Amino acid sequence: MAERLSKFTLFKIAFRSFFLQASWNYRGLMNMGFLYAISPGLDLIYDDKSMLEAAYVRHSEYFNTNPYFASMVIGVILSLEERYSRGEISADVIHDAKEGLMTACAAIGDGLFWDSLRPFVAAVSLALASKNILFTPLIFLLLYNIPHLYFRFSGIYWGYTEGTAVIGKLRRFQFPKIRKVLRYATLIILAYLIPNHVNLHTTFFLNVRRDYFYILEKIVQGLGAISLTTLGVAACRASVDVLLISFLLMIFALVLYHWGILI
């Protein structure tokens, strides 16, 4: 058996995890990408060719999780593979740990990145773009990818050094609170954008004196923003996806237009 894996090897494996979905397939989903990423570690752990081949077969089975947290799963599995090569555990332990971790990391990662961070960063970018800030696309990439890269490259080290105890480390991040803050922040930004950058005109004020027309429309837009934000917060508390909320708001606006309330 080779020595413990170096930080450089772990870095190389984390970099390979960028290609996790390059061989995505309907039978094993990310299994081939997982095997490609973990293979440098397996090659160093096993000197015996038959054991190495068995490890390759073991990790060609079904695998699917959030790609940003996949490196954490890889780190844990490499730690367990080292213990298995020393005869401390059975192959069933590796299989069960892999299944449990990929499910947990999928739930955490999808909720954090797809449902919370991505809509928040998009809303921030919209606010910046409305101010004609030239570097808005770059800011979007930085805001989104700094957390992503942090978990991708740190995760493999945490998983490898802490093994299955890495779940305890994840709890310390308090992801449910982070998700809630991001979702509410997204709604607040959208509430700012609606009255300031969306012109809503109604038929109710067509006969009002021009002096009051602008003031009344701004009041309506402000009240609309408050109402929509309140509905959005209620939907968030009911665990409705932010993107679904945005889609429903668009449908609501089209219905009001069809009824002649918005023009």
N, C-alpha and C positions, 0 to 999 in steps of 0.2 A: 504494500500500500504506500502511496506517495505521501508526502508531507501535507499539512493543512494548506488549503488554497490561499494564494497571496491576494492582496488587495487589487493588484493589476489584473489577475485572472477574473476576480469578481467584477471589476470594471468592464472587462472585455465581454463577459457574459451579459451584464446589464446593457451594454451597447447592442449586443445581438438581439436583445428583447425588442428592439425597435422593429424587427422583422417578424414579430410573433404572428402576424396575420398575413404574411406574404404567401403562405401555402394554406390559407383557410379552405376548409373543405366540409362538406355536409356530414361526413361520417365522424370525423374526430374534431371538427372545428379548428382549434388552435394547436392541435397535438403535434403537427410537424414543426411548427414554429417553436413550440416549447422544447422539443427534442433538439432542434438546431441551436437554441440558446444555451441549453444546459450541457450539451455534449463536450465542450472544453473542460468543464469540471469533472464529468464522468471519466474522461480520458486520463485525468491526473489521479483520480481516486483509485481506479482499478488497474492493476498490473496484469491480472489474470484475464485472458481474452474471453473465456467463456462467461465470466461474471460481467465483463463489460458488455458483451452481446445481450445478456439477460437484462441488464440495466437499460439498454437501448430499446429492447422490446417492451419493457415495463413502462417506459415513458413515451411510447408511441400510441398509448391508449387515449381515450377521449380527454380533452382538456379545454376549458373555457372559463375566462375570468376577465376582469377589467385589465386592459393591457398595461395601464400605468402601475398597477399593483402586482402584476405578474412576476416581476423580478423578486418581490418579497417571497412569493411562493417558491420560486426557484432557489432562493437562498436557504429556506427551511428544508427543502428536499435534498439539497446538496449536503446539508448537515446530517440529515437522516441517512443518506447514502454512505457517508463516512462511518456512521455507527453500524450500519448494516455490514459494511466490509470488514468490520472488526468482530462481527458476530454478536453484537449487543442487542439487536432487534431483528424482527422478521420483516419480510417484504410486505406483509399485510399492513404493518404500521405505516410504511411509506405510502401505500395506496390510500389508506383511510385518511391520513394527514393531508395528502394532496387533494382529495375530494372535499374535505371540510374547509381547507384554506381557500381553495379556488372559489367556493360558494360564498364564504365570508368576505373575501376581497372583492368579489363582483358586486355584492350588495353595497359595501362601503364606497368603492371606487365609482360605480355608476351613479350613486346618489350624490356624491361629492362633486364629481367633474361634469357629468352629463346634465344632471337635474339642477345643480346649484351654481357652480363656478362659471360654466359656459354662458348661461343666460345673464349672470351678473356682469361678466366681462363684456358681453355684447352690449348691454345697456350702458355701461361706462363708455364704451367706444362710440355709441350713438350720441351720447352727450358731448363727447369731445369733438366728434365730427361736425356737430351742429355749430361749434365754435370755429370751424375751419382750421383745426389743428392738423398740420401737414403730416405729422408722425403718428396719427391715430392707428393705422394698420400695424405699425411696429409696436406701439403700446399694447394693442390687443394681443399680439403674439407673446410679448414679455409677461403680461399679467397672467395669461393662461398657462404658459409653458414653464415659468419658474416653479410653481408648485408641482407640476407634472414631472419635471426633471428631478426635483428634489426627492420625490417619493420613488421614482424609477431607480436612481442611482444609490440613494441611501437605503432603500428597502431591501436590496439584495444583501447588503452588509448586515442590517438588522436581522434578517431572516437566518443568515448563515451563522452569526455569532450567538443568537438567542434561541434558535430552534423554534419549536411550537409555542414557546413563551412570548413570541413576538406579538401575539394577539393582545397581551397585557399592555405592551407599548402602544399599540394602536388606540386602546381605550383612553390613554392619557391625552390624546388629541381632541377628545370630546367632539367627534365629527357631527353628531346630531345638532349641537349648538352652533357649530360653524355653518352647517347647512341652513339652519333657521335664519341666522344673521344675513347670509348671502341672499336668501330668497326675499326677505323683507327689504334689504337694501336695493335689490332689483326693482321691486315694486315702487319704492320711494323715488328712484331715478326715473322710472316710467311716468310716475305722477308729476314729476317736474317737467318732463318732455311734452306731455299732453297739452297743458295750457299754454306753454311757451312756444311750441313748434308745430302744433296741429291747429289749423284754423277751422273751427266748427261754426257754421252759419245755420241758423234756424229760420223758419218761416214766421215765427212768433214776433220777430222784431222788425219786420219789413215796413210796418206803418209807424214805427216809433221815430220821434225826432232824431235827426242825425247827431245832435249833441249827446244824446243818451245811448245811441246805438252801440258805440264801441264799448262803453262802460258795461252795459248790460250783457253784451256777448262775452266779455272777459269774466264777468261774474258767473255766467253759465259755464264757461270753460273751467273755471276754478272749482265750481261745485261738481262738475262732471269728473274732474280729476280726483277730488276727494271721494266721491261715490265709487269710482272705479277702483281706487286704492283700497277702500274699505272692503269692497267685494273681493279684491285680489287677496287681501290679508285673510279674509274668511276662507277663501278657497285654499290658501296655503295651509291654514290651520287644519283644514280637512284633508291635507296631503294630496291636493290636486297639483299636477305638474305645471310649472310656470309657463312652459311653451303651450300647453293646452289652454291656460288662462288667456294668453295672448291671442290664440286662434279664436277663442270664444268672443273676445272683445271685438275682433275684426268682424265676425259674423253679426254681432250686436249692432255695430255701426252700419253695416250694410242693410240690416232690417230697418233701422231708423231712417236711413236714406230712402228705402223703398216706400215707407209710410209717409214720406214727405216732411218728416220732422227735421232731418238734416238735409242741407242743400249744398 
